[in-house]
Amino acid sequence: MAAFQYRAVNLEGQEISGVLEADTQRQARSQLRSQGLLAVELGTLAGPQGNAGGARRKEPRLTGSDLVLLTRQWATLLDAGQPVEKALATLGEQWESADGRALLAGVRGELQAGHPLHISLASYGKTFSPLYRALIEAGERSGQLAQVMTRLADNLEAG
């Protein structure tokens, strides 16, 4: 499944933009139509390199406080027993900023492509530092990802 960034117009003529997940561009357009939206622009969000046409897009980023929030909420969902990918989907649906939703959809797409989490995060190196990714890898390998993410959130918050 791929992440698609779109700009669409609703029945009242208001422009709406966002990110959705679909297997194909045709399926993405169909999802928009089922929501009463007409796609004006629809492009694949393929990590920071850009869309399928090769055009370069700005890499979506999270602020420091958003990264703390994401890490803490993700850890809580994992601790509650949600799988990594499902927890990421839940966070992406609830995230307020378009940049945050795009980043989360991109990471989820990398996971669905079969990459481990620490590699999926590497596509967004401006948000997820090498230390962050190394700690996530340690959590993945040890089976203690929720605990590692909780401590990581504590450390990010402290400073």
PyMOL CGO cylinders between C-alpha atoms (Angstrom):
from pymol import cmd
from pymol.cgo import CYLINDER

trace = [
    CYLINDER, 0.00, 0.00, 0.00, 1.27, 3.46, -0.86, 0.3, 1, 1, 1, 1, 1, 1,
    CYLINDER, 1.27, 3.46, -0.86, 0.67, 6.87, 0.64, 0.3, 1, 1, 1, 1, 1, 1,
    CYLINDER, 0.67, 6.87, 0.64, -0.89, 9.45, -1.66, 0.3, 1, 1, 1, 1, 1, 1,
    CYLINDER, -0.89, 9.45, -1.66, -0.86, 13.18, -1.02, 0.3, 1, 1, 1, 1, 1, 1,
    CYLINDER, -0.86, 13.18, -1.02, -3.86, 14.94, -2.49, 0.3, 1, 1, 1, 1, 1, 1,
    CYLINDER, -3.86, 14.94, -2.49, -5.55, 18.27, -3.06, 0.3, 1, 1, 1, 1, 1, 1,
    CYLINDER, -5.55, 18.27, -3.06, -9.27, 17.97, -3.69, 0.3, 1, 1, 1, 1, 1, 1,
    CYLINDER, -9.27, 17.97, -3.69, -12.43, 20.02, -3.85, 0.3, 1, 1, 1, 1, 1, 1,
    CYLINDER, -12.43, 20.02, -3.85, -15.61, 19.10, -1.96, 0.3, 1, 1, 1, 1, 1, 1,
    CYLINDER, -15.61, 19.10, -1.96, -19.20, 19.65, -3.11, 0.3, 1, 1, 1, 1, 1, 1,
    CYLINDER, -19.20, 19.65, -3.11, -19.23, 23.14, -1.57, 0.3, 1, 1, 1, 1, 1, 1,
    CYLINDER, -19.23, 23.14, -1.57, -16.13, 24.10, -3.58, 0.3, 1, 1, 1, 1, 1, 1,
    CYLINDER, -16.13, 24.10, -3.58, -13.77, 24.15, -0.60, 0.3, 1, 1, 1, 1, 1, 1,
    CYLINDER, -13.77, 24.15, -0.60, -10.24, 22.93, -1.19, 0.3, 1, 1, 1, 1, 1, 1,
    CYLINDER, -10.24, 22.93, -1.19, -9.06, 20.12, 1.07, 0.3, 1, 1, 1, 1, 1, 1,
    CYLINDER, -9.06, 20.12, 1.07, -5.64, 18.52, 1.20, 0.3, 1, 1, 1, 1, 1, 1,
    CYLINDER, -5.64, 18.52, 1.20, -4.32, 15.49, 2.98, 0.3, 1, 1, 1, 1, 1, 1,
    CYLINDER, -4.32, 15.49, 2.98, -2.79, 12.05, 2.76, 0.3, 1, 1, 1, 1, 1, 1,
    CYLINDER, -2.79, 12.05, 2.76, -4.49, 8.72, 2.22, 0.3, 1, 1, 1, 1, 1, 1,
    CYLINDER, -4.49, 8.72, 2.22, -3.37, 5.15, 1.71, 0.3, 1, 1, 1, 1, 1, 1,
    CYLINDER, -3.37, 5.15, 1.71, -4.32, 3.03, -1.28, 0.3, 1, 1, 1, 1, 1, 1,
    CYLINDER, -4.32, 3.03, -1.28, -2.84, 0.30, -3.45, 0.3, 1, 1, 1, 1, 1, 1,
    CYLINDER, -2.84, 0.30, -3.45, -3.10, 2.31, -6.68, 0.3, 1, 1, 1, 1, 1, 1,
    CYLINDER, -3.10, 2.31, -6.68, -3.73, 5.86, -7.79, 0.3, 1, 1, 1, 1, 1, 1,
    CYLINDER, -3.73, 5.86, -7.79, -7.06, 4.71, -9.24, 0.3, 1, 1, 1, 1, 1, 1,
    CYLINDER, -7.06, 4.71, -9.24, -8.08, 3.32, -5.85, 0.3, 1, 1, 1, 1, 1, 1,
    CYLINDER, -8.08, 3.32, -5.85, -7.02, 6.60, -4.19, 0.3, 1, 1, 1, 1, 1, 1,
    CYLINDER, -7.02, 6.60, -4.19, -9.21, 8.58, -6.60, 0.3, 1, 1, 1, 1, 1, 1,
    CYLINDER, -9.21, 8.58, -6.60, -12.07, 6.20, -5.88, 0.3, 1, 1, 1, 1, 1, 1,
    CYLINDER, -12.07, 6.20, -5.88, -11.66, 6.73, -2.12, 0.3, 1, 1, 1, 1, 1, 1,
    CYLINDER, -11.66, 6.73, -2.12, -11.78, 10.49, -2.62, 0.3, 1, 1, 1, 1, 1, 1,
    CYLINDER, -11.78, 10.49, -2.62, -14.92, 10.22, -4.78, 0.3, 1, 1, 1, 1, 1, 1,
    CYLINDER, -14.92, 10.22, -4.78, -16.61, 8.07, -2.14, 0.3, 1, 1, 1, 1, 1, 1,
    CYLINDER, -16.61, 8.07, -2.14, -15.97, 10.92, 0.33, 0.3, 1, 1, 1, 1, 1, 1,
    CYLINDER, -15.97, 10.92, 0.33, -17.57, 13.42, -2.05, 0.3, 1, 1, 1, 1, 1, 1,
    CYLINDER, -17.57, 13.42, -2.05, -14.23, 14.89, -3.14, 0.3, 1, 1, 1, 1, 1, 1,
    CYLINDER, -14.23, 14.89, -3.14, -12.88, 15.61, -6.61, 0.3, 1, 1, 1, 1, 1, 1,
    CYLINDER, -12.88, 15.61, -6.61, -9.11, 15.22, -6.88, 0.3, 1, 1, 1, 1, 1, 1,
    CYLINDER, -9.11, 15.22, -6.88, -7.29, 18.27, -8.21, 0.3, 1, 1, 1, 1, 1, 1,
    CYLINDER, -7.29, 18.27, -8.21, -3.80, 16.88, -7.49, 0.3, 1, 1, 1, 1, 1, 1,
    CYLINDER, -3.80, 16.88, -7.49, -2.88, 13.35, -6.51, 0.3, 1, 1, 1, 1, 1, 1,
    CYLINDER, -2.88, 13.35, -6.51, 0.68, 12.13, -6.15, 0.3, 1, 1, 1, 1, 1, 1,
    CYLINDER, 0.68, 12.13, -6.15, 2.48, 9.26, -4.53, 0.3, 1, 1, 1, 1, 1, 1,
    CYLINDER, 2.48, 9.26, -4.53, 4.25, 10.16, -1.35, 0.3, 1, 1, 1, 1, 1, 1,
    CYLINDER, 4.25, 10.16, -1.35, 7.39, 8.05, -1.58, 0.3, 1, 1, 1, 1, 1, 1,
    CYLINDER, 7.39, 8.05, -1.58, 9.53, 9.20, 1.31, 0.3, 1, 1, 1, 1, 1, 1,
    CYLINDER, 9.53, 9.20, 1.31, 11.51, 12.43, 1.07, 0.3, 1, 1, 1, 1, 1, 1,
    CYLINDER, 11.51, 12.43, 1.07, 12.66, 11.73, -2.47, 0.3, 1, 1, 1, 1, 1, 1,
    CYLINDER, 12.66, 11.73, -2.47, 9.30, 12.82, -3.82, 0.3, 1, 1, 1, 1, 1, 1,
    CYLINDER, 9.30, 12.82, -3.82, 6.50, 11.42, -5.87, 0.3, 1, 1, 1, 1, 1, 1,
    CYLINDER, 6.50, 11.42, -5.87, 6.53, 8.72, -8.51, 0.3, 1, 1, 1, 1, 1, 1,
    CYLINDER, 6.53, 8.72, -8.51, 7.17, 11.29, -11.23, 0.3, 1, 1, 1, 1, 1, 1,
    CYLINDER, 7.17, 11.29, -11.23, 10.54, 12.10, -9.72, 0.3, 1, 1, 1, 1, 1, 1,
    CYLINDER, 10.54, 12.10, -9.72, 9.68, 15.64, -8.63, 0.3, 1, 1, 1, 1, 1, 1,
    CYLINDER, 9.68, 15.64, -8.63, 11.38, 16.53, -5.39, 0.3, 1, 1, 1, 1, 1, 1,
    CYLINDER, 11.38, 16.53, -5.39, 9.18, 17.35, -2.42, 0.3, 1, 1, 1, 1, 1, 1,
    CYLINDER, 9.18, 17.35, -2.42, 10.01, 18.85, 0.92, 0.3, 1, 1, 1, 1, 1, 1,
    CYLINDER, 10.01, 18.85, 0.92, 10.55, 16.10, 3.47, 0.3, 1, 1, 1, 1, 1, 1,
    CYLINDER, 10.55, 16.10, 3.47, 7.74, 16.17, 6.04, 0.3, 1, 1, 1, 1, 1, 1,
    CYLINDER, 7.74, 16.17, 6.04, 9.06, 16.82, 9.56, 0.3, 1, 1, 1, 1, 1, 1,
    CYLINDER, 9.06, 16.82, 9.56, 7.93, 16.84, 13.15, 0.3, 1, 1, 1, 1, 1, 1,
    CYLINDER, 7.93, 16.84, 13.15, 8.91, 19.46, 15.69, 0.3, 1, 1, 1, 1, 1, 1,
    CYLINDER, 8.91, 19.46, 15.69, 10.76, 18.38, 18.82, 0.3, 1, 1, 1, 1, 1, 1,
    CYLINDER, 10.76, 18.38, 18.82, 7.61, 18.51, 20.94, 0.3, 1, 1, 1, 1, 1, 1,
    CYLINDER, 7.61, 18.51, 20.94, 5.65, 16.59, 18.31, 0.3, 1, 1, 1, 1, 1, 1,
    CYLINDER, 5.65, 16.59, 18.31, 8.36, 13.91, 18.24, 0.3, 1, 1, 1, 1, 1, 1,
    CYLINDER, 8.36, 13.91, 18.24, 8.08, 13.53, 22.03, 0.3, 1, 1, 1, 1, 1, 1,
    CYLINDER, 8.08, 13.53, 22.03, 4.29, 13.27, 21.73, 0.3, 1, 1, 1, 1, 1, 1,
    CYLINDER, 4.29, 13.27, 21.73, 4.48, 10.76, 18.88, 0.3, 1, 1, 1, 1, 1, 1,
    CYLINDER, 4.48, 10.76, 18.88, 7.03, 8.60, 20.68, 0.3, 1, 1, 1, 1, 1, 1,
    CYLINDER, 7.03, 8.60, 20.68, 5.05, 8.58, 23.94, 0.3, 1, 1, 1, 1, 1, 1,
    CYLINDER, 5.05, 8.58, 23.94, 1.69, 7.86, 22.28, 0.3, 1, 1, 1, 1, 1, 1,
    CYLINDER, 1.69, 7.86, 22.28, 3.22, 5.15, 20.09, 0.3, 1, 1, 1, 1, 1, 1,
    CYLINDER, 3.22, 5.15, 20.09, 4.82, 3.53, 23.16, 0.3, 1, 1, 1, 1, 1, 1,
    CYLINDER, 4.82, 3.53, 23.16, 1.45, 3.57, 24.94, 0.3, 1, 1, 1, 1, 1, 1,
    CYLINDER, 1.45, 3.57, 24.94, -0.29, 1.87, 22.01, 0.3, 1, 1, 1, 1, 1, 1,
    CYLINDER, -0.29, 1.87, 22.01, 2.46, -0.75, 21.75, 0.3, 1, 1, 1, 1, 1, 1,
    CYLINDER, 2.46, -0.75, 21.75, 2.29, -1.37, 25.50, 0.3, 1, 1, 1, 1, 1, 1,
    CYLINDER, 2.29, -1.37, 25.50, -1.47, -1.91, 25.11, 0.3, 1, 1, 1, 1, 1, 1,
    CYLINDER, -1.47, -1.91, 25.11, -0.74, -4.70, 22.65, 0.3, 1, 1, 1, 1, 1, 1,
    CYLINDER, -0.74, -4.70, 22.65, -1.23, -3.01, 19.29, 0.3, 1, 1, 1, 1, 1, 1,
    CYLINDER, -1.23, -3.01, 19.29, 1.16, -4.12, 16.54, 0.3, 1, 1, 1, 1, 1, 1,
    CYLINDER, 1.16, -4.12, 16.54, 3.67, -1.49, 15.34, 0.3, 1, 1, 1, 1, 1, 1,
    CYLINDER, 3.67, -1.49, 15.34, 1.96, -0.88, 11.99, 0.3, 1, 1, 1, 1, 1, 1,
    CYLINDER, 1.96, -0.88, 11.99, -1.57, -0.70, 13.47, 0.3, 1, 1, 1, 1, 1, 1,
    CYLINDER, -1.57, -0.70, 13.47, -0.40, 1.73, 16.16, 0.3, 1, 1, 1, 1, 1, 1,
    CYLINDER, -0.40, 1.73, 16.16, 1.20, 3.88, 13.45, 0.3, 1, 1, 1, 1, 1, 1,
    CYLINDER, 1.20, 3.88, 13.45, -2.05, 3.85, 11.43, 0.3, 1, 1, 1, 1, 1, 1,
    CYLINDER, -2.05, 3.85, 11.43, -4.01, 4.92, 14.51, 0.3, 1, 1, 1, 1, 1, 1,
    CYLINDER, -4.01, 4.92, 14.51, -1.61, 7.79, 15.19, 0.3, 1, 1, 1, 1, 1, 1,
    CYLINDER, -1.61, 7.79, 15.19, -1.69, 8.87, 11.55, 0.3, 1, 1, 1, 1, 1, 1,
    CYLINDER, -1.69, 8.87, 11.55, -5.49, 9.05, 11.54, 0.3, 1, 1, 1, 1, 1, 1,
    CYLINDER, -5.49, 9.05, 11.54, -5.49, 11.27, 14.62, 0.3, 1, 1, 1, 1, 1, 1,
    CYLINDER, -5.49, 11.27, 14.62, -2.51, 13.52, 13.88, 0.3, 1, 1, 1, 1, 1, 1,
    CYLINDER, -2.51, 13.52, 13.88, -3.50, 17.16, 13.39, 0.3, 1, 1, 1, 1, 1, 1,
    CYLINDER, -3.50, 17.16, 13.39, -0.84, 18.51, 11.03, 0.3, 1, 1, 1, 1, 1, 1,
    CYLINDER, -0.84, 18.51, 11.03, -0.65, 17.51, 7.37, 0.3, 1, 1, 1, 1, 1, 1,
    CYLINDER, -0.65, 17.51, 7.37, 3.14, 17.18, 7.64, 0.3, 1, 1, 1, 1, 1, 1,
    CYLINDER, 3.14, 17.18, 7.64, 2.75, 14.78, 10.54, 0.3, 1, 1, 1, 1, 1, 1,
    CYLINDER, 2.75, 14.78, 10.54, 0.14, 12.70, 8.72, 0.3, 1, 1, 1, 1, 1, 1,
    CYLINDER, 0.14, 12.70, 8.72, 2.34, 12.57, 5.61, 0.3, 1, 1, 1, 1, 1, 1,
    CYLINDER, 2.34, 12.57, 5.61, 5.36, 11.48, 7.63, 0.3, 1, 1, 1, 1, 1, 1,
    CYLINDER, 5.36, 11.48, 7.63, 3.41, 8.78, 9.48, 0.3, 1, 1, 1, 1, 1, 1,
    CYLINDER, 3.41, 8.78, 9.48, 1.83, 7.51, 6.26, 0.3, 1, 1, 1, 1, 1, 1,
    CYLINDER, 1.83, 7.51, 6.26, 5.28, 7.38, 4.65, 0.3, 1, 1, 1, 1, 1, 1,
    CYLINDER, 5.28, 7.38, 4.65, 6.78, 5.41, 7.54, 0.3, 1, 1, 1, 1, 1, 1,
    CYLINDER, 6.78, 5.41, 7.54, 3.78, 3.06, 7.48, 0.3, 1, 1, 1, 1, 1, 1,
    CYLINDER, 3.78, 3.06, 7.48, 4.24, 2.56, 3.74, 0.3, 1, 1, 1, 1, 1, 1,
    CYLINDER, 4.24, 2.56, 3.74, 7.87, 1.59, 4.31, 0.3, 1, 1, 1, 1, 1, 1,
    CYLINDER, 7.87, 1.59, 4.31, 6.79, -0.90, 6.98, 0.3, 1, 1, 1, 1, 1, 1,
    CYLINDER, 6.79, -0.90, 6.98, 4.19, -2.39, 4.65, 0.3, 1, 1, 1, 1, 1, 1,
    CYLINDER, 4.19, -2.39, 4.65, 6.89, -2.75, 2.01, 0.3, 1, 1, 1, 1, 1, 1,
    CYLINDER, 6.89, -2.75, 2.01, 8.67, -5.10, 4.44, 0.3, 1, 1, 1, 1, 1, 1,
    CYLINDER, 8.67, -5.10, 4.44, 11.31, -2.84, 5.96, 0.3, 1, 1, 1, 1, 1, 1,
    CYLINDER, 11.31, -2.84, 5.96, 12.05, -3.01, 9.69, 0.3, 1, 1, 1, 1, 1, 1,
    CYLINDER, 12.05, -3.01, 9.69, 10.95, 0.02, 11.70, 0.3, 1, 1, 1, 1, 1, 1,
    CYLINDER, 10.95, 0.02, 11.70, 14.42, 1.53, 12.17, 0.3, 1, 1, 1, 1, 1, 1,
    CYLINDER, 14.42, 1.53, 12.17, 15.00, 1.40, 8.39, 0.3, 1, 1, 1, 1, 1, 1,
    CYLINDER, 15.00, 1.40, 8.39, 11.53, 2.86, 7.74, 0.3, 1, 1, 1, 1, 1, 1,
    CYLINDER, 11.53, 2.86, 7.74, 12.38, 5.79, 10.03, 0.3, 1, 1, 1, 1, 1, 1,
    CYLINDER, 12.38, 5.79, 10.03, 15.66, 6.39, 8.18, 0.3, 1, 1, 1, 1, 1, 1,
    CYLINDER, 15.66, 6.39, 8.18, 13.67, 7.72, 5.22, 0.3, 1, 1, 1, 1, 1, 1,
    CYLINDER, 13.67, 7.72, 5.22, 12.88, 10.70, 7.45, 0.3, 1, 1, 1, 1, 1, 1,
    CYLINDER, 12.88, 10.70, 7.45, 16.32, 11.44, 8.85, 0.3, 1, 1, 1, 1, 1, 1,
    CYLINDER, 16.32, 11.44, 8.85, 15.53, 15.09, 9.56, 0.3, 1, 1, 1, 1, 1, 1,
    CYLINDER, 15.53, 15.09, 9.56, 12.99, 13.98, 12.17, 0.3, 1, 1, 1, 1, 1, 1,
    CYLINDER, 12.99, 13.98, 12.17, 14.46, 10.68, 13.40, 0.3, 1, 1, 1, 1, 1, 1,
    CYLINDER, 14.46, 10.68, 13.40, 18.12, 11.07, 14.37, 0.3, 1, 1, 1, 1, 1, 1,
    CYLINDER, 18.12, 11.07, 14.37, 20.64, 8.22, 14.05, 0.3, 1, 1, 1, 1, 1, 1,
    CYLINDER, 20.64, 8.22, 14.05, 20.51, 7.79, 17.85, 0.3, 1, 1, 1, 1, 1, 1,
    CYLINDER, 20.51, 7.79, 17.85, 16.70, 7.59, 17.79, 0.3, 1, 1, 1, 1, 1, 1,
    CYLINDER, 16.70, 7.59, 17.79, 16.84, 4.94, 15.04, 0.3, 1, 1, 1, 1, 1, 1,
    CYLINDER, 16.84, 4.94, 15.04, 19.56, 2.97, 16.84, 0.3, 1, 1, 1, 1, 1, 1,
    CYLINDER, 19.56, 2.97, 16.84, 17.47, 2.85, 20.01, 0.3, 1, 1, 1, 1, 1, 1,
    CYLINDER, 17.47, 2.85, 20.01, 14.42, 1.74, 18.01, 0.3, 1, 1, 1, 1, 1, 1,
    CYLINDER, 14.42, 1.74, 18.01, 16.53, -1.00, 16.42, 0.3, 1, 1, 1, 1, 1, 1,
    CYLINDER, 16.53, -1.00, 16.42, 17.65, -2.15, 19.89, 0.3, 1, 1, 1, 1, 1, 1,
    CYLINDER, 17.65, -2.15, 19.89, 14.00, -2.22, 21.00, 0.3, 1, 1, 1, 1, 1, 1,
    CYLINDER, 14.00, -2.22, 21.00, 13.01, -4.22, 17.92, 0.3, 1, 1, 1, 1, 1, 1,
    CYLINDER, 13.01, -4.22, 17.92, 15.77, -6.77, 18.41, 0.3, 1, 1, 1, 1, 1, 1,
    CYLINDER, 15.77, -6.77, 18.41, 15.17, -7.19, 22.14, 0.3, 1, 1, 1, 1, 1, 1,
    CYLINDER, 15.17, -7.19, 22.14, 11.38, -7.37, 21.91, 0.3, 1, 1, 1, 1, 1, 1,
    CYLINDER, 11.38, -7.37, 21.91, 11.13, -4.40, 24.29, 0.3, 1, 1, 1, 1, 1, 1,
    CYLINDER, 11.13, -4.40, 24.29, 10.10, -1.72, 21.80, 0.3, 1, 1, 1, 1, 1, 1,
    CYLINDER, 10.10, -1.72, 21.80, 7.35, -0.20, 23.97, 0.3, 1, 1, 1, 1, 1, 1,
    CYLINDER, 7.35, -0.20, 23.97, 9.68, 0.17, 26.96, 0.3, 1, 1, 1, 1, 1, 1,
    CYLINDER, 9.68, 0.17, 26.96, 12.48, 1.58, 24.84, 0.3, 1, 1, 1, 1, 1, 1,
    CYLINDER, 12.48, 1.58, 24.84, 10.10, 4.11, 23.27, 0.3, 1, 1, 1, 1, 1, 1,
    CYLINDER, 10.10, 4.11, 23.27, 8.81, 5.18, 26.69, 0.3, 1, 1, 1, 1, 1, 1,
    CYLINDER, 8.81, 5.18, 26.69, 12.36, 5.83, 27.90, 0.3, 1, 1, 1, 1, 1, 1,
    CYLINDER, 12.36, 5.83, 27.90, 13.21, 7.53, 24.62, 0.3, 1, 1, 1, 1, 1, 1,
    CYLINDER, 13.21, 7.53, 24.62, 10.24, 9.88, 25.05, 0.3, 1, 1, 1, 1, 1, 1,
    CYLINDER, 10.24, 9.88, 25.05, 11.38, 10.64, 28.62, 0.3, 1, 1, 1, 1, 1, 1,
    CYLINDER, 11.38, 10.64, 28.62, 14.89, 11.46, 27.39, 0.3, 1, 1, 1, 1, 1, 1,
    CYLINDER, 14.89, 11.46, 27.39, 13.62, 13.60, 24.51, 0.3, 1, 1, 1, 1, 1, 1,
    CYLINDER, 13.62, 13.60, 24.51, 11.37, 15.51, 26.88, 0.3, 1, 1, 1, 1, 1, 1,
    CYLINDER, 11.37, 15.51, 26.88, 14.17, 16.06, 29.39, 0.3, 1, 1, 1, 1, 1, 1,
    CYLINDER, 14.17, 16.06, 29.39, 16.36, 17.67, 26.97, 0.3, 1, 1, 1, 1, 1, 1,
]
cmd.load_cgo(trace, "trace")
